[in-house]
Amino acid sequence: MDELLPIRKIIHVDMDAFYASVEQLDDPELKGKPIAVGGGGKRGVISAASYEARKFGVKSAMSGRLAEKLCPELIFVKTRFDRYREISNKIRSIFLDYTDLVEPLSLDEAYLDVTQNKKGHPSASLIAKDIRRRIFEETGLTASAGISVNKFIAKVASDYNKPNGQKTVNPEDVLQFLEDLDIRKFYGVGKVTAEKMYQLGIFTGKDLKAKPIEFLDDKFGKSGRYYYHVVRGIHTSEVKPNRIRKSLAAERTFSENLSSEIFMLEKLEHIAEEVSRRLTKSNVAGKTVTLKIKYSDFTLQTRSKTLPYFLSDASVILETAKELLYQDNLKNSVRLLGISMSNLNTEDRLKKEELPPKDVSVQLRFEF
């Protein structure tokens, strides 16, 4: 007989165009207009776009210049992270009224495990609705939510009825929901992986489910086993209130392209100091230093070195970054430099999650 997985009630709450919505909230003249947070100047990159701007194809991580070409009426506003963090804290306090099992992913989204909740409410769907109501009443902002038996499905579901909506995938509907799902909607499947799956004849969850685990292991390495299980509704990751950091980074985009390594050293010194400051603030250290280089043609290159000891000192980080910079010739002029630290001394506290055996099935009888 198949072993039955314990069913949890998981909510993924995702604020709607959070940064842009905050700006429209604070400045009523921006309401209903296409706005971009960040992205101003010649080299700016957009942090967020309002739904009015998204209709023109404007999106986060896009250059301000391209966004302006797509939407000539676009209004650029400066980022105000202190304000976003202030509202995020208010939203998080709402979450904590329902459960202590809250795992923030960023300022604007979080997982909640409401299997056993402070309200004693049996319906995760009604809890999500109540949370969204309170967010709107107490902050003036809207949120969307996904509700299901695990984090993976809840996150996918939260994108279905955006903005200001929610979707519940009941336990008895999980397998059909996943089979019908476009492979591009699978959390963890990026553009490159999706193209590879298309070439292998995988367009939907049903196509993915038809592939044996050996095939997926061969084609996608470690991720193959992950795909094999999630398409069967199996995702055992728990909601962790205190997420352990796995890496820490800082980077800078330059107003003018840099073509000389000598000019880059000064920039790297400031970046190394920022990384060191963040490591100290988080009370962590790392062994692996990675140098990130983005060229003027937007191609990206990373170079890494792992040291035999943990470090957080700015001078050592800088010296390692210098070594990586001189490791190979630069391909072009440089528009961005970044330094990240990974292999942190927090990782020995991480608990490795065992994937369930193949014969594990999902328990379908549960009130949602």
KOLTOR-439016 format. One record per residue (C-alpha): x, y, z. Coordinates in steps of 0.05 Angstrom, whole numbers, padded with zeros to 5 digits, always signed. Layout:
N
XYZ;...
//
This chain:
368
+00000+00000+00000;+00025+00070-00016;+00049+00112+00041;+00006+00174+00050;+00037+00243+00055;+00011+00287+00111;-00029+00343+00079;-00015+00415+00098;-00055+00478+00085;-00007+00527+00052;-00022+00598+00030;+00024+00638-00015;+00008+00712-00010;+00037+00757-00064;+00026+00832-00064;+00003+00862-00130;+00058+00904-00164;+00080+00921-00093;+00132+00977-00102;+00092+01011-00157;+00027+01004-00118;+00059+01037-00057;+00080+01096-00100;+00010+01102-00129;-00019+01097-00058;+00026+01153-00032;+00018+01198-00092;-00055+01196-00117;-00034+01233-00181;+00002+01169-00203;-00060+01125-00197;-00082+01095-00263;-00017+01117-00297;+00040+01074-00324;+00097+01081-00274;+00165+01047-00264;+00201+01044-00198;+00275+01055-00211;+00303+01055-00281;+00316+01129-00287;+00378+01157-00320;+00419+01128-00377;+00436+01062-00343;+00378+01052-00296;+00345+00984-00287;+00271+00979-00268;+00255+00948-00200;+00179+00945-00211;+00125+00967-00259;+00052+00984-00248;-00001+00942-00284;-00014+01002-00329;+00059+00999-00351;+00059+00923-00358;+00006+00928-00412;+00061+00959-00456;+00110+00903-00440;+00148+00941-00386;+00173+00895-00331;+00224+00890-00275;+00298+00880-00292;+00287+00917-00358;+00330+00977-00375;+00297+01044-00367;+00314+01063-00439;+00279+01002-00468;+00219+01013-00422;+00212+01084-00446;+00213+01062-00519;+00157+01012-00504;+00117+01063-00464;+00134+01136-00481;+00086+01161-00427;+00122+01120-00373;+00133+01157-00307;+00197+01140-00269;+00198+01145-00193;+00255+01133-00146;+00257+01071-00102;+00241+01081-00028;+00259+01016+00006;+00249+01043+00076;+00176+01057+00058;+00167+00989+00025;+00198+00955+00086;+00152+00995+00132;+00089+00970+00096;+00118+00900+00090;+00125+00897+00165;+00052+00917+00174;+00031+00861+00126;+00075+00811+00162;+00042+00829+00228;-00025+00812+00197;+00002+00743+00176;+00026+00731+00247;-00045+00741+00273;-00063+00676+00238;+00000+00633+00245;+00071+00636+00269;+00092+00593+00209;+00107+00651+00162;+00164+00646+00112;+00178+00712+00077;+00208+00705+00008;+00217+00780-00002;+00184+00845+00021;+00122+00829-00021;+00110+00755-00015;+00108+00699+00037;+00085+00628+00051;+00039+00614+00109;+00024+00546+00139;-00047+00550+00167;-00058+00476+00178;-00062+00492+00252;-00078+00566+00258;-00090+00616+00313;-00162+00628+00291;-00180+00554+00294;-00209+00562+00225;-00215+00498+00183;-00216+00534+00115;-00149+00558+00087;-00187+00591+00030;-00229+00634+00078;-00166+00651+00118;-00132+00675+00054;-00193+00717+00037;-00194+00748+00106;-00119+00763+00103;-00128+00798+00036;-00186+00838+00064;-00145+00861+00123;-00085+00879+00080;-00130+00924+00038;-00165+00956+00098;-00101+00968+00137;-00053+00988+00081;-00096+01007+00021;-00060+00955-00022;-00086+00892-00056;-00056+00823-00053;-00067+00757-00089;-00062+00688-00059;-00054+00615-00077;-00079+00560-00031;-00062+00486-00035;-00028+00427-00002;+00044+00448-00011;+00087+00509-00026;+00099+00493-00099;+00026+00490-00118;+00007+00549-00074;+00059+00593-00108;+00037+00573-00178;-00036+00584-00159;-00024+00654-00131;-00009+00679-00201;-00074+00654-00231;-00123+00709-00212;-00078+00769-00206;-00088+00824-00188;-00131+00823-00125;-00154+00751-00130;-00140+00682-00105;-00142+00610-00128;-00150+00547-00087;-00126+00480-00114;-00163+00429-00071;-00128+00364-00054;-00173+00324-00101;-00157+00371-00158;-00081+00373-00149;-00061+00319-00199;-00107+00345-00255;-00085+00416-00242;-00012+00397-00250;-00025+00355-00313;-00061+00413-00346;-00007+00464-00326;+00034+00497-00381;+00107+00477-00368;+00125+00551-00367;+00081+00559-00305;+00121+00509-00264;+00159+00546-00210;+00233+00533-00222;+00227+00524-00297;+00260+00585-00329;+00262+00607-00401;+00322+00565-00419;+00295+00502-00386;+00227+00512-00418;+00259+00515-00487;+00297+00451-00472;+00233+00417-00450;+00198+00440-00514;+00253+00407-00554;+00240+00343-00515;+00165+00345-00529;+00147+00369-00459;+00095+00425-00462;+00049+00410-00403;+00051+00376-00336;+00020+00314-00368;+00078+00310-00417;+00127+00318-00360;+00092+00265-00319;+00099+00215-00377;+00175+00218-00374;+00210+00166-00329;+00254+00191-00273;+00316+00162-00308;+00301+00205-00369;+00293+00268-00328;+00356+00254-00288;+00394+00246-00352;+00368+00309-00385;+00363+00356-00325;+00412+00329-00273;+00393+00341-00201;+00332+00381-00222;+00303+00321-00258;+00283+00287-00194;+00251+00352-00170;+00209+00356-00234;+00190+00283-00228;+00161+00293-00158;+00128+00362-00163;+00087+00342-00224;+00059+00286-00180;+00039+00335-00126;+00098+00317-00081;+00136+00374-00051;+00157+00363+00021;+00189+00430+00036;+00161+00459+00100;+00145+00532+00114;+00206+00556+00152;+00196+00619+00194;+00271+00632+00198;+00300+00621+00129;+00375+00609+00131;+00414+00652+00083;+00455+00614+00031;+00490+00673-00002;+00501+00747+00004;+00519+00797-00050;+00527+00869-00072;+00536+00898-00141;+00541+00964-00177;+00518+00987-00246;+00561+01043-00274;+00538+01107-00308;+00594+01098-00359;+00623+01033-00384;+00691+01015-00355;+00745+00988-00401;+00805+00989-00355;+00816+00940-00299;+00851+00996-00260;+00786+01036-00257;+00748+00974-00236;+00791+00963-00174;+00764+01025-00139;+00693+01002-00153;+00709+00932-00127;+00737+00962-00063;+00670+00996-00048;+00632+00932-00066;+00676+00889-00022;+00665+00937+00036;+00590+00932+00026;+00592+00856+00024;+00634+00855+00087;+00585+00903+00122;+00526+00858+00104;+00563+00795+00127;+00579+00828+00194;+00507+00853+00202;+00481+00782+00189;+00535+00751+00233;+00557+00704+00179;+00620+00689+00138;+00633+00651+00074;+00685+00610+00038;+00667+00622-00035;+00678+00689-00068;+00644+00700-00136;+00658+00758-00181;+00601+00778-00228;+00617+00816-00291;+00564+00843-00338;+00592+00871-00403;+00566+00928-00446;+00533+00878-00493;+00495+00851-00431;+00531+00784-00432;+00544+00758-00362;+00606+00723-00334;+00621+00696-00264;+00687+00674-00235;+00692+00639-00167;+00743+00617-00117;+00733+00576-00054;+00780+00588+00003;+00798+00537+00058;+00770+00582+00113;+00709+00626+00127;+00719+00701+00117;+00682+00766+00123;+00739+00816+00122;+00733+00868+00067;+00808+00867+00051;+00809+00791+00040;+00745+00794-00001;+00775+00849-00044;+00841+00813-00055;+00804+00750-00077;+00759+00791-00123;+00821+00824-00153;+00851+00756-00166;+00788+00735-00202;+00786+00799-00242;+00857+00787-00268;+00844+00713-00278;+00824+00723-00351;+00821+00779-00401;+00758+00820-00404;+00716+00807-00466;+00688+00878-00472;+00677+00942-00433;+00640+00930-00366;+00574+00960-00344;+00566+00922-00278;+00609+00889-00225;+00586+00848-00166;+00615+00806-00110;+00577+00750-00075;+00595+00705-00017;+00568+00635-00013;+00585+00569+00022;+00566+00607+00085;+00576+00581+00156;+00501+00578+00163;+00496+00519+00117;+00516+00468+00169;+00451+00486+00203;+00410+00470+00142;+00370+00407+00147;+00371+00367+00082;+00302+00348+00061;+00294+00276+00039;+00252+00267-00023;+00197+00215-00013;+00201+00148-00047;+00168+00139-00114;+00108+00102-00085;+00087+00159-00040;+00018+00186-00059;-00021+00247-00039;-00077+00241+00012;-00138+00271-00022;-00189+00275+00034;-00181+00342+00067;-00224+00403+00081;-00200+00465+00045;
//
